[in-house]
Amino acid sequence: MTPRAAIETSLVAARPRVIAALVRFFRDLDTAEEAFQVASLRALERWPGGGVPDDPAGWLVVVARNVTFDARKREKRHVDFDEVAGAFAGSGDDETALAARLDDAEYPDDVLRLLFVCCHPELAPAQQIALALRIVCGMSVKEIARAFLVSESALEQRITRAKNRIAEAEAPFGAPGSEGRAGRLASVQTMVYLVFNEGYSATGGDAHIRAQLCDEAIRLARLLLGLFPDEPSTFGLTALLLLQHARTPARLDGDGNIVLLDRQDRSRWDRAAITEGLGLIVAGMRLGRAEPYLVQAAIAAVHAQAARAEETDWAQIVRLYETLEELRPSPVVTLNRAVAVAKTKGAEAALALVTPLETRLGDYFHFHGVKGGLLAELGRTADARCALKRALELAKTPAEAAQIRLRLDEIR
């Protein structure tokens, strides 16, 4: 990895914690984003000569805060600014204590607290998701607009409206009590899952996997588990992320190409993460309530427990997907069930499930990849190539595009 790439990787990894800390300091999302950008530019100027600091996030927070304080002081925006700035200039321990008093925070983590802010009940779900992906994940407007299938201008307006609604709320950055936290739990879990998914399979850029975001999502899921120890969905979410992330060492080859699940070297999977995930599934099931995240984790567990791909209990996976469809109907869940059905009943039965989904998944990369694979298995080469070419058009990363090109070559 080049020095420049190492610095950019450090900035991506530090972003969630830095933004969250700056929001706590400045109580304004736009200010936090602007301050992070300025600090990142300083890092790109200084780190090549002096090296990446031991605590990149801490360095960025200090620089971002000081630069913003200096700018505001010159502009004299706040009458009481000198007093606040002076208080923040104290020792690290004093600073942490002051921040806690200012915000009346009840969360053990700034990023998790920021997710609760993004999931403010006055925001529509689409606004919550867009805001979290922009603020916490650092995804570009272009990337998020592509995920939402809307124009960049429409997405920009959606994010701006979300920020304005939060700013207009009576206590925009105050921590809700236990009842308020419980009311936002499902939304926050969705945000954590989306953060993980962006790391597991990036929606843009050159990197197919952004492992730092996966690690961050798992850390947040564990914190949620501590806040909600009696909620089976938190056990399921944490287990699901652990079991999926356990495959990361085997998901790309030495050239950065995607290695499909049935071809992965399972000896490279993270056994410690798998063991932890399996234990969480058992603990969650003891709470006696079926939850979608628990079912998804159970599906991942079936894969994790198969020493070889051909030993996978696909019939069990089909049953679990049927359960998941009852709990949370979705065309994507049906698409995934079709993949399992292909293993148990053949490509014809799977294609019968897949074909009706095209009206809803016509712009979904994996839909066309699955459809193309099934058509190829049935010997319908021309149709398979057509589907795979559409998947190639929808590929979000170079690794996805390379995977489809390889499949097209195999068919040829």
Buried (B, 14 or more C-beta within 10 A) or exposed (E): EEEEEBBBBBBBBBBBBBBBBBBBBBBBBEBBBBBBEBBBEBBEEBBEEEEBBEEBBBBBBBBBBBBBBEBBEEEEEEEEBEEBBEBBEEEEEEBEEBBEEBBEBBBEBBBBBBBBBBBBEEBEEEBBBBBBBBBBBBBBBEBBBBBBEBEBEEBBEBBEBBBEBBEEBEEBBBBBEEEBBEEBBEBBBBBBBBBBBBBBBBBBBEBBBBBBBBBBBBBBBBBBBEBBEEBBBBBBBBBBBBBBBBBBBBBBEEEBBBBEEEEBEBEBBBEEBBEBBBEBBEBBBEBEEBBBBBBBBBBBBBBBEBEEBEEBBBBBBBBBBBBBBEBBEEBBBBBBBBBBBBBBBEBEBBBEBBEEBBEBBEEBBBBBBBBBBBBBBBEBEEBBBBBBBBBBEBBBBBBBBBBBBEBBEEBE
